Amino acid sequence: MAFINHAAKEINCKIVYYGPGLCGKTTNLQYIYTKTAEERKGKMISLATETDRTLYFDFLPIDIGTIHGFKVKFQLYTVPGQVFYNASRKLILKGADGVIFVADSQEERFEANIESLENLQENLIENNLSLDTIPYVLQLNKRDLPNAVPVEELLKELRYKGEPYFEAIAIQGLGVFETFKACAKQVLQTLR
């Protein structure tokens, strides 16, 4: 669903970071934002609710290049982590070109990951999208914590279609850009 702006010669692609509450979606976006040159990013917008928030900003990567003379700009979004905000989650997914699922590796968040992944699948269907076809990457965040579930167990329950996955410690920036680039690469392949 990329939006093509002929006047600006830009293709705008939307990538949505999805996952349970406090898994690191916001941390991923904040890290990318702080490490990106001012001229390559738009203003970060935060839409706050009582208990959660949605972040959004435009991002024009340096190393992506052009497609048929058009610059490619990514719009990065997070969804609220709480299932209570399902209507917002569904709305934010509308028109998504790619999805990054951020899983919380902590043992006590295992079921929340599964529930959030099921919710993602339901909300994609509501938007006439599917995990089978949309560019999709899995990030296993918080790998540094002592109660982290082994990678193999997480993949057994959360890996949907053999999608790329990355171990991450988003608060330190480890795995953050790798995850984004893997999703962006898939999005660009679908555009070409």
C-alpha positions as semicolon CSV with decimal commas, in nm:
position;residue;x (nm);y (nm);z (nm)
1;M;0,000;0,000;0,000
2;A;0,293;0,235;-0,055
3;F;0,189;0,594;-0,121
4;I;0,355;0,752;-0,423
5;N;0,402;1,130;-0,412
6;H;0,474;1,225;-0,774
7;A;0,531;1,594;-0,695
8;A;0,805;1,517;-0,439
9;K;0,926;1,209;-0,632
10;E;0,891;0,997;-0,316
11;I;0,752;0,657;-0,235
12;N;0,625;0,642;0,125
13;C;0,625;0,298;0,285
14;K;0,471;0,220;0,622
15;I;0,635;-0,022;0,867
16;V;0,450;-0,104;1,188
17;Y;0,619;-0,230;1,505
18;Y;0,378;-0,468;1,678
19;G;0,401;-0,666;2,002
20;P;0,284;-0,690;2,362
21;G;0,306;-0,404;2,609
22;L;0,654;-0,303;2,722
23;C;0,829;-0,537;2,476
24;G;1,052;-0,265;2,327
25;K;0,859;-0,126;2,029
26;T;0,904;0,232;2,147
27;T;1,268;0,169;2,240
28;N;1,336;0,047;1,883
29;L;1,186;0,360;1,730
30;Q;1,357;0,594;1,974
31;Y;1,694;0,433;1,903
32;I;1,651;0,466;1,526
33;Y;1,534;0,823;1,569
34;T;1,827;0,932;1,787
35;K;2,084;0,769;1,557
36;T;1,943;0,920;1,237
37;A;2,074;1,249;1,099
38;E;1,833;1,542;1,134
39;E;1,800;1,589;0,757
40;R;1,697;1,224;0,717
41;K;1,402;1,221;0,958
42;G;1,081;1,401;1,029
43;K;0,953;1,505;1,367
44;M;0,866;1,223;1,608
45;I;0,501;1,238;1,704
46;S;0,370;1,072;2,018
47;L;0,000;1,006;2,057
48;A;-0,048;0,937;2,425
49;T;-0,336;0,750;2,586
50;E;-0,390;0,708;2,958
51;T;-0,157;0,409;2,988
52;D;0,023;0,374;2,655
53;R;0,133;0,565;2,349
54;T;0,186;0,539;1,978
55;L;0,498;0,681;1,818
56;Y;0,544;0,779;1,458
57;F;0,807;0,946;1,240
58;D;0,926;0,966;0,879
59;F;1,265;0,819;0,801
60;L;1,463;0,857;0,480
61;P;1,749;0,605;0,492
62;I;2,071;0,705;0,321
63;D;2,163;0,364;0,183
64;I;1,832;0,262;0,024
65;G;1,874;0,453;-0,302
66;T;1,592;0,520;-0,546
67;I;1,332;0,319;-0,735
68;H;1,268;0,449;-1,087
69;G;1,397;0,791;-0,982
70;F;1,182;0,809;-0,667
71;K;1,333;0,840;-0,317
72;V;1,199;0,585;-0,070
73;K;1,081;0,719;0,264
74;F;0,970;0,498;0,549
75;Q;0,705;0,589;0,801
76;L;0,769;0,397;1,122
77;Y;0,485;0,338;1,367
78;T;0,439;0,159;1,697
79;V;0,106;0,024;1,815
80;P;-0,016;0,051;2,174
81;G;0,089;-0,262;2,360
82;Q;-0,229;-0,306;2,559
83;V;-0,501;-0,521;2,397
84;F;-0,745;-0,266;2,544
85;Y;-0,642;-0,037;2,255
86;N;-0,724;-0,290;1,982
87;A;-0,915;-0,036;1,772
88;S;-0,601;0,181;1,760
89;R;-0,385;-0,120;1,674
90;K;-0,616;-0,210;1,387
91;L;-0,622;0,147;1,258
92;I;-0,242;0,182;1,269
93;L;-0,203;-0,142;1,067
94;K;-0,422;-0,001;0,790
95;G;-0,209;0,041;0,478
96;A;0,099;-0,121;0,632
97;D;0,368;-0,229;0,387
98;G;0,563;-0,429;0,645
99;V;0,541;-0,547;1,005
100;I;0,806;-0,603;1,269
101;F;0,688;-0,814;1,561
102;V;0,887;-0,732;1,874
103;A;0,874;-1,023;2,118
104;D;0,965;-0,984;2,484
105;S;1,208;-1,267;2,565
106;Q;1,121;-1,274;2,938
107;E;0,967;-1,600;3,054
108;E;0,674;-1,427;3,225
109;R;0,586;-1,249;2,896
110;F;0,576;-1,569;2,688
111;E;0,194;-1,593;2,678
112;A;0,161;-1,219;2,611
113;N;0,377;-1,266;2,300
114;I;0,153;-1,546;2,172
115;E;-0,161;-1,345;2,245
116;S;-0,020;-1,039;2,068
117;L;0,085;-1,242;1,763
118;E;-0,267;-1,388;1,737
119;N;-0,406;-1,036;1,770
120;L;-0,174;-0,918;1,491
121;Q;-0,303;-1,192;1,260
122;E;-0,667;-1,102;1,337
123;N;-0,606;-0,731;1,280
124;L;-0,421;-0,790;0,954
125;I;-0,717;-0,992;0,825
126;E;-0,951;-0,706;0,925
127;N;-0,734;-0,482;0,704
128;N;-0,733;-0,730;0,412
129;L;-0,368;-0,813;0,481
130;S;-0,202;-1,140;0,577
131;L;0,112;-1,256;0,752
132;D;0,148;-1,500;0,463
133;T;0,214;-1,219;0,216
134;I;0,316;-0,902;0,399
135;P;0,688;-0,834;0,455
136;Y;0,747;-0,952;0,810
137;V;1,036;-0,976;1,055
138;L;1,052;-1,116;1,409
139;Q;1,267;-0,948;1,672
140;L;1,348;-1,133;1,995
141;N;1,414;-0,845;2,231
142;K;1,558;-0,831;2,583
143;R;1,804;-1,114;2,520
144;D;2,030;-0,982;2,796
145;L;1,788;-1,059;3,080
146;P;1,854;-1,358;3,305
147;N;1,499;-1,490;3,263
148;A;1,510;-1,489;2,881
149;V;1,347;-1,791;2,720
150;P;1,586;-1,985;2,492
151;V;1,574;-1,867;2,130
152;E;1,465;-2,211;2,004
153;E;1,156;-2,207;2,229
154;L;1,058;-1,858;2,119
155;L;1,100;-1,946;1,753
156;K;0,895;-2,264;1,793
157;E;0,597;-2,061;1,917
158;L;0,641;-1,725;1,744
159;R;0,806;-1,782;1,408
160;Y;0,525;-1,789;1,156
161;K;0,664;-1,852;0,809
162;G;1,038;-1,885;0,834
163;E;1,068;-1,506;0,843
164;P;1,400;-1,347;0,932
165;Y;1,452;-1,306;1,305
166;F;1,698;-1,107;1,508
167;E;1,806;-1,125;1,867
168;A;1,805;-0,779;2,018
169;I;1,876;-0,565;2,318
170;A;1,691;-0,258;2,192
171;I;1,783;-0,041;2,490
172;Q;2,148;-0,079;2,379
173;G;2,065;-0,061;2,009
174;L;2,174;-0,420;1,946
175;G;1,973;-0,575;1,662
176;V;1,762;-0,261;1,609
177;F;1,888;-0,146;1,270
178;E;1,937;-0,506;1,153
179;T;1,570;-0,576;1,220
180;F;1,455;-0,261;1,043
181;K;1,680;-0,319;0,741
182;A;1,555;-0,676;0,698
183;C;1,195;-0,555;0,687
184;A;1,279;-0,257;0,463
185;K;1,456;-0,491;0,220
186;Q;1,145;-0,710;0,194
187;V;0,924;-0,403;0,141
188;L;1,154;-0,279;-0,137
189;Q;1,146;-0,620;-0,305
190;T;0,767;-0,605;-0,319
191;L;0,783;-0,252;-0,467
192;R;1,022;-0,354;-0,743
